[in-house]
């Protein structure tokens, strides 16, 4: 019987049709910028969703080495991967609450994972939990100040103050609704609600600010800030210049060049028509790889673009599952040929730029980056294995 090679998260270069470059130095620089801005509050890192698509283990290792000692994830599987990658020292918080199941509780205890308790029932369950081996990990308590997802309400928090103290949380936290808009009056109301809710719980560290919250004029840093999107190069404020360094770059080789006459269409549903004799480049990336199907131009909005030999070129037609067609008619460089690398994400075409041209948000672009890419991690200016 033929023995198949083990599957890996990174496809070897000869087999991949695109390469995702992740700049760990930029990731660390972004964390340090945010940490300096929030000081003397501590700065954690939110690395859920595979570190926003960049790779949870490399991100955790790089940030831990830089001094980050607190991480937030959404799922227990993510928490265990961070523990393995970052070692025993960092605090790891599990955002999506506590599942009161024996195997889950044992994994939390074994991995020293701190659940974020998001309801009165979870607070009581954690109070009653007595592990057979070892001590019960610490926890956080989520307070809802306006998001209306997870968390104890303000009045519930006041009522349960004694019970909350009994579980000895290491953190009280809440989440902004609209912190990316500096002037939204809800920001101030949420800060006031959080201060009221925690007034009967003095001495317990508090956390409120996400990426955008770190830049709010109220400076709601409290004891710990929790950036996520900005760490990976996303703009904390969509209507202002981005202070963060880009972390990802996506490149793909041209698989084929072809020419079409004026009036011919390209792609599914004939959504793009050549206005002139046009030269087209085909690349092996599509919506299965995280480039949205809607990244095409309309009468009112520009579509996706790529940089080809220094020229910014528009997508031609709909993004297919595995293919994008690019209009390279304006590329005059004689080097244009199959095999030439085009850039889909870089310092110019950022995740926010692609998102706006795809009628979505940069968070979705980042977290959808496909597993079919060959991944190259850059640390201290040098490529490293994934």
C-alpha positions as CSV (number, residue, x, y, z in Angstrom):
1,X,0.0,0.0,0.0
2,X,1.3,3.4,-0.9
3,X,1.9,5.6,2.1
4,X,0.7,9.2,1.6
5,X,2.8,12.1,3.0
6,X,1.3,13.9,6.0
7,X,-0.9,16.9,5.3
8,X,0.6,20.3,6.3
9,X,-0.9,23.8,6.6
10,X,1.5,25.2,4.0
11,X,1.5,23.9,0.4
12,X,5.0,23.6,-1.1
13,X,5.9,26.3,-3.5
14,X,5.9,24.2,-6.7
15,X,2.3,23.0,-5.9
16,X,0.9,26.4,-4.8
17,X,-0.6,28.9,-7.3
18,X,-0.2,31.8,-4.9
19,X,2.0,32.9,-1.9
20,X,0.9,34.6,1.2
21,X,3.7,36.6,2.8
22,X,3.2,37.3,6.5
23,X,5.5,40.0,8.0
24,X,5.9,39.0,11.6
25,X,8.2,42.0,12.1
26,X,5.4,44.3,11.1
27,X,3.0,42.4,13.4
28,X,5.3,42.9,16.4
29,X,5.9,46.6,15.4
30,X,2.1,47.1,15.4
31,X,1.7,45.5,18.8
32,X,4.5,47.7,20.2
33,X,3.0,50.9,18.7
34,X,-0.4,50.0,20.4
35,X,1.3,49.0,23.6
36,X,3.1,52.3,23.8
37,X,0.0,54.3,23.1
38,X,-2.0,52.5,25.8
39,X,0.8,52.5,28.5
40,X,0.8,52.2,31.4
41,X,-2.1,49.8,30.7
42,X,-0.9,46.4,29.5
43,X,-1.5,45.4,25.9
44,X,-2.8,42.0,25.0
45,X,-3.3,40.4,21.5
46,X,-6.5,39.0,20.0
47,X,-5.4,36.1,17.8
48,X,-8.7,34.3,17.2
49,X,-9.7,33.1,13.7
50,X,-6.1,31.7,13.1
51,X,-4.7,35.1,14.1
52,X,-7.0,36.8,11.6
53,X,-5.9,34.5,8.9
54,X,-2.2,35.0,9.3
55,X,-1.4,31.8,11.3
56,X,-2.1,31.4,15.0
57,X,1.1,29.6,16.0
58,X,3.7,31.9,14.2
59,X,1.8,35.0,15.5
60,X,1.6,33.7,19.0
61,X,5.3,32.9,19.0
62,X,6.4,36.2,17.6
63,X,4.2,38.3,19.9
64,X,5.2,36.3,23.0
65,X,8.9,36.7,22.1
66,X,8.2,40.5,21.9
67,X,6.8,40.6,25.4
68,X,3.0,40.1,24.9
69,X,1.9,38.0,27.8
70,X,-1.9,38.0,27.4
71,X,-3.8,36.5,24.5
72,X,-7.5,36.2,23.6
73,X,-9.1,33.5,21.4
74,X,-12.6,32.4,20.6
75,X,-12.4,28.6,20.7
76,X,-10.8,26.1,23.0
77,X,-8.9,24.5,20.1
78,X,-7.3,28.0,19.4
79,X,-6.4,28.4,23.1
80,X,-4.6,25.0,23.2
81,X,-2.7,25.9,20.0
82,X,-1.6,29.2,21.6
83,X,-0.5,27.4,24.7
84,X,1.6,25.0,22.7
85,X,3.1,27.8,20.6
86,X,3.7,30.5,23.3
87,X,4.6,28.3,26.2
88,X,3.3,28.2,29.8
89,X,3.7,31.8,30.8
90,X,1.1,33.9,28.9
91,X,-2.5,34.2,30.1
92,X,-4.9,32.9,27.6
93,X,-8.6,34.0,27.7
94,X,-11.4,32.1,26.0
95,X,-13.8,34.7,24.7
96,X,-16.8,32.5,23.7
97,X,-17.7,31.6,27.2
98,X,-17.8,28.4,29.3
99,X,-19.1,25.1,28.2
100,X,-19.9,23.2,31.3
101,X,-18.7,19.8,30.2
102,X,-16.2,17.5,31.9
103,X,-13.8,17.2,29.0
104,X,-13.9,21.0,28.4
105,X,-13.4,21.8,32.1
106,X,-10.5,19.3,32.2
107,X,-8.8,20.9,29.2
108,X,-9.2,24.4,30.7
109,X,-7.5,23.2,33.9
110,X,-4.8,21.3,32.1
111,X,-4.0,24.1,29.7
112,X,-4.4,26.9,32.3
113,X,-7.0,28.5,30.0
114,X,-9.1,31.3,31.5
115,X,-12.7,31.2,30.4
116,X,-14.6,34.5,29.9
117,X,-17.8,34.0,31.8
118,X,-20.7,35.6,29.9
119,X,-23.8,34.8,31.9
120,X,-25.0,34.4,35.5
121,X,-25.3,30.7,34.9
122,X,-21.6,30.5,33.8
123,X,-20.5,32.5,36.8
124,X,-22.3,30.1,39.1
125,X,-21.0,27.0,37.3
126,X,-17.5,28.2,37.6
127,X,-18.0,28.9,41.3
128,X,-19.0,25.3,41.8
129,X,-16.3,23.8,39.6
130,X,-13.7,21.9,41.7
131,X,-11.1,20.2,39.5
132,X,-9.9,16.8,40.6
133,X,-6.3,17.6,39.9
134,X,-4.7,21.0,40.1
135,X,-6.3,24.3,40.9
136,X,-9.1,26.0,39.0
137,X,-7.7,28.5,36.5
138,X,-8.6,32.1,36.8
139,X,-11.3,33.6,34.7
140,X,-12.7,36.9,33.3
141,X,-16.3,38.2,33.5
142,X,-17.9,39.8,30.5
143,X,-20.2,42.8,31.1
144,X,-22.6,43.9,28.4
145,X,-22.7,47.6,28.0
146,X,-24.6,47.8,24.7
147,X,-23.5,45.1,22.3
148,X,-26.3,42.7,23.4
149,X,-24.4,39.6,22.6
150,X,-22.5,38.0,25.5
151,X,-22.2,39.3,29.0
152,X,-23.9,40.2,32.2
153,X,-26.1,43.3,32.2
154,X,-25.1,46.3,34.3
155,X,-27.8,45.6,36.9
156,X,-27.0,41.8,36.9
157,X,-23.3,42.6,37.6
158,X,-24.3,44.8,40.5
159,X,-26.7,42.1,41.9
160,X,-24.1,39.3,41.5
161,X,-21.1,41.3,42.8
162,X,-20.6,39.0,45.8
163,X,-20.8,35.9,43.5
164,X,-18.4,37.4,41.1
165,X,-15.9,38.1,43.8
166,X,-16.2,34.5,44.9
167,X,-14.8,33.3,41.5
168,X,-11.8,35.7,41.9
169,X,-11.8,36.9,38.3
170,X,-8.5,38.3,37.0
171,X,-10.4,40.6,34.6
172,X,-13.6,42.4,34.1
173,X,-14.2,43.3,30.4
174,X,-16.7,44.7,28.0
175,X,-16.8,45.4,24.2
176,X,-17.3,48.6,22.3
177,X,-20.1,48.7,19.7
178,X,-18.9,51.6,17.5
179,X,-15.4,52.6,18.6
180,X,-14.3,53.0,14.9
181,X,-16.4,56.1,14.9
182,X,-14.8,58.6,17.3
183,X,-17.8,60.8,17.7
184,X,-20.4,58.1,18.2
185,X,-22.1,59.1,21.5
186,X,-22.5,55.4,22.3
187,X,-18.8,55.2,23.1
188,X,-19.2,57.6,26.1
189,X,-22.4,55.9,27.3
190,X,-20.6,52.5,27.2
191,X,-17.7,53.8,29.2
192,X,-20.1,55.2,31.8
193,X,-22.0,51.9,32.0
194,X,-18.8,49.9,32.4
195,X,-17.6,52.2,35.2
196,X,-20.9,51.9,37.0
197,X,-21.1,48.1,36.6
198,X,-17.6,47.6,38.0
199,X,-17.8,50.2,40.9
200,X,-18.8,47.4,43.4
201,X,-15.9,45.3,42.3
202,X,-12.8,47.4,43.1
203,X,-9.3,46.1,42.7
204,X,-10.1,43.7,39.8
205,X,-8.3,44.7,36.5
206,X,-10.6,46.0,33.8
207,X,-10.5,45.9,30.0
208,X,-12.5,47.7,27.4
209,X,-10.5,49.0,24.4
210,X,-10.2,47.1,21.2
211,X,-8.1,48.3,18.3
212,X,-10.2,51.4,17.6
213,X,-10.8,52.0,21.3
214,X,-7.1,52.6,21.8
215,X,-7.4,55.7,19.6
216,X,-10.5,57.2,21.2
217,X,-10.1,60.6,22.8
218,X,-11.5,59.3,26.1
219,X,-8.5,56.9,26.4
220,X,-10.6,54.0,27.9
221,X,-7.5,52.0,28.5
222,X,-8.3,50.9,32.1
223,X,-5.8,48.1,33.0
224,X,-5.6,46.1,29.7
225,X,-6.3,46.8,26.0
226,X,-7.2,44.1,23.5
227,X,-6.2,45.0,20.0
228,X,-7.0,42.6,17.2
229,X,-7.6,43.9,13.6
230,X,-5.0,46.7,13.9
231,X,-2.3,44.2,14.8
232,X,-2.6,42.7,11.4
233,X,-2.4,46.0,9.5
234,X,-6.1,46.9,9.5
235,X,-7.1,50.5,9.8
236,X,-8.6,51.3,13.2
237,X,-10.6,54.2,11.6
238,X,-11.9,53.8,8.0
239,X,-12.1,57.5,7.4
240,X,-8.5,58.4,8.4
241,X,-4.9,57.5,7.4
242,X,-3.9,54.1,8.7
243,X,-1.2,54.3,11.4
244,X,-0.5,50.5,11.2
245,X,2.1,48.7,9.1
246,X,0.7,46.1,6.6
247,X,1.3,42.6,7.6
248,X,0.2,40.5,4.6
249,X,1.2,40.4,1.0
250,X,-0.4,38.1,-1.5
251,X,1.2,37.3,-4.9
252,X,0.3,34.9,-7.7
253,X,2.0,34.0,-11.0
254,X,0.2,34.7,-14.3
255,X,-0.9,31.3,-15.7
256,X,-2.0,32.5,-19.1
257,X,-2.1,35.7,-21.3
258,X,-4.8,36.1,-23.9
259,X,-6.4,38.9,-26.0
260,X,-10.0,39.7,-26.7
261,X,-11.6,42.1,-29.1
262,X,-13.8,45.0,-28.2
263,X,-17.3,43.9,-27.3
264,X,-16.3,40.5,-26.0
265,X,-17.2,39.5,-22.4
266,X,-15.3,37.8,-19.7
267,X,-16.4,35.5,-16.9
268,X,-19.6,34.2,-15.5
269,X,-22.8,36.0,-16.4
270,X,-20.9,38.2,-18.9
271,X,-20.5,41.0,-16.3
272,X,-17.5,42.6,-18.0
273,X,-17.3,43.7,-21.6
274,X,-14.1,44.8,-23.3
275,X,-14.3,48.5,-24.4
276,X,-11.2,48.0,-26.6
277,X,-9.0,45.3,-27.8
278,X,-7.7,44.0,-24.5
279,X,-5.0,41.9,-23.1
280,X,-6.0,39.7,-20.1
281,X,-3.9,37.8,-17.5
282,X,-5.4,34.7,-15.8
283,X,-4.2,33.8,-12.2
284,X,-5.1,30.7,-10.1
285,X,-6.7,32.5,-7.2
286,X,-10.4,32.9,-6.5
287,X,-13.2,33.2,-4.0
288,X,-12.2,29.8,-2.6
289,X,-9.0,31.5,-1.5
290,X,-10.6,34.4,0.2
291,X,-10.9,37.0,-2.7
292,X,-14.6,37.9,-2.6
293,X,-16.8,37.0,-5.6
294,X,-18.1,40.6,-5.5
295,X,-14.6,42.1,-6.1
296,X,-15.7,43.4,-9.5
297,X,-16.4,46.9,-10.8
298,X,-20.0,48.2,-11.1
299,X,-21.3,51.4,-12.5
300,X,-21.0,53.1,-9.1
301,X,-18.0,51.4,-7.5
302,X,-14.5,50.3,-8.6
303,X,-13.7,46.6,-8.3
304,X,-10.7,44.6,-7.3
305,X,-7.2,45.3,-8.7
306,X,-3.8,43.8,-8.9
307,X,-0.4,45.4,-9.4
308,X,1.4,43.9,-12.4
309,X,5.0,45.0,-13.1
310,X,4.3,48.3,-11.3
311,X,0.9,49.0,-13.0
312,X,-2.3,48.9,-11.2
313,X,-4.7,46.8,-13.2
314,X,-8.5,46.1,-12.7
315,X,-10.1,42.7,-12.4
316,X,-12.1,41.8,-15.5
317,X,-15.4,40.2,-14.7
318,X,-16.5,38.1,-11.7
319,X,-14.1,36.4,-9.4
320,X,-14.4,32.6,-10.0
321,X,-13.9,29.9,-7.4
322,X,-10.3,29.3,-8.5
323,X,-9.5,32.0,-11.1
324,X,-9.3,35.8,-11.5
325,X,-8.9,37.5,-14.8
326,X,-7.0,40.8,-14.8
327,X,-7.1,43.5,-17.5
328,X,-3.4,44.1,-18.2
329,X,-3.8,46.1,-21.4
330,X,-2.1,49.1,-19.9
331,X,1.0,47.2,-18.9
332,X,3.7,48.2,-21.4
333,X,6.6,46.4,-19.8
334,X,8.1,43.9,-22.3
335,X,8.7,41.4,-19.4
336,X,5.0,40.7,-19.2
337,X,4.6,36.9,-19.7
338,X,3.2,33.8,-18.0
339,X,5.0,33.3,-14.7
340,X,5.3,36.9,-13.8
341,X,4.1,37.5,-10.3
342,X,1.1,39.9,-9.7
343,X,0.4,41.4,-6.3
344,X,-3.1,41.2,-5.0
345,X,-2.4,42.6,-1.5
346,X,0.6,44.7,-0.6
347,X,1.4,48.2,0.8
348,X,-0.7,49.8,-1.8
349,X,-3.6,47.4,-2.2
350,X,-4.4,46.8,1.5
351,X,-7.0,44.6,3.0
352,X,-9.1,47.7,3.7
353,X,-8.8,48.7,0.0
354,X,-9.8,45.3,-1.3
355,X,-12.6,45.2,1.2
356,X,-14.1,48.5,0.1
357,X,-14.0,47.4,-3.5
358,X,-15.7,44.1,-2.5
359,X,-18.5,45.6,-0.5
360,X,-17.3,44.0,2.7
361,X,-14.8,44.7,5.6
362,X,-11.1,44.1,6.0
363,X,-11.8,41.7,8.8
364,X,-13.6,39.3,6.4
365,X,-10.7,39.6,3.8
366,X,-8.1,38.7,6.4
367,X,-10.0,35.8,8.1
368,X,-10.9,34.3,4.7
369,X,-7.3,34.0,3.4
370,X,-7.2,30.5,2.0
371,X,-5.2,27.4,3.1
372,X,-4.2,26.7,-0.5
373,X,-1.6,29.5,-0.4
374,X,2.1,28.7,0.2
375,X,2.9,30.7,3.3
376,X,6.1,32.6,3.9
377,X,6.8,34.1,7.3
378,X,9.3,37.0,7.5
379,X,11.0,37.5,10.9
380,X,13.9,39.9,11.4
381,X,13.9,40.5,7.7
382,X,14.4,36.9,6.8
383,X,11.9,34.2,5.5
384,X,11.2,31.5,8.0
385,X,9.4,28.1,7.7
386,X,5.6,28.2,8.3
